């Protein structure tokens, strides 16, 4: 157990993760107290992110399909 606590990088990482989780939990509980302007900007940002993610995900899925087809073709050529 002594060796675990002697690793300073691990302790710093652990404390950082705990602090980040605490900040996330605090920001979630304080959501109702946000100013109207910040709530509006958060809503607009979320909507924009959803709208932009749909075509981006479609392109990524298409590229993965093309890559899968290419791999299948190469495997078939090896099997022949």
N, C-alpha and C positions, 0 to 999 in steps of 0.2 A: 504494500500500500504506500510505503514511503517513496518508491520510485514513481508512482503515479502523480503524486503531488510535487515532485521535484521537477517535472517537465513544465517549464513556464509557458511555453507555447500552447500546450493543451489547456492549462488553466485559463489563459487569456481567451482562447477560443470558447471555452465553456462559459465564462463570464459574459462574453460578447453575445453568445446565443441567448442566454438568460435575459440580458438587457433588451435585446431585440424583441424577444417574445413578450416581455413586459410592456414595451412601447406599443406593440401591435395590440395587445389586450387593452391598454389604456385608450388608444385611439378608437377602438371599436366601441367601448363603453361611453366615450364622450361624443359620439356621433350626433346626438340630438342637440348638442350645444354649439354646433358649427354655425357661423354666420351665413346668412342667406346667399351672399355672393359666392362663398366657398362651396356651399351645397350645390348651387347652380353650376359652377365650374366643374365640380366633381361629376355631376350628372352628364354634362356635355362631353367630358373626357371619356366617361364610360361608354356612352352611346357611340362616340367616334371610334373608340377602340373596337367595339363589337362590329361596327360597319366595316372597318378596314380589315379586321381579322378574317372575315368570311372569304373575300377574294384571295387573300394571301394564303389561307389554308387550302383553298381549291388549287392554287398553283403548286403548292408544296405537295399535295396529294397526287396531282398529275405527274409531277417530276418523279415522285417515288414509284408510280406505276410504270413510267417509261423505263426507269432504272431496273425495276423487277423484270420487265419484258426483255430488256437487254441481257440481264443475267440468265434468264431462262433460255434465250436463244444461244448464248455462249455454252451453257450446260448441254443443250441439245447437240450442238456441234461437236462437243467433246465425246458425247455418247455415240455419235455416228462413227 
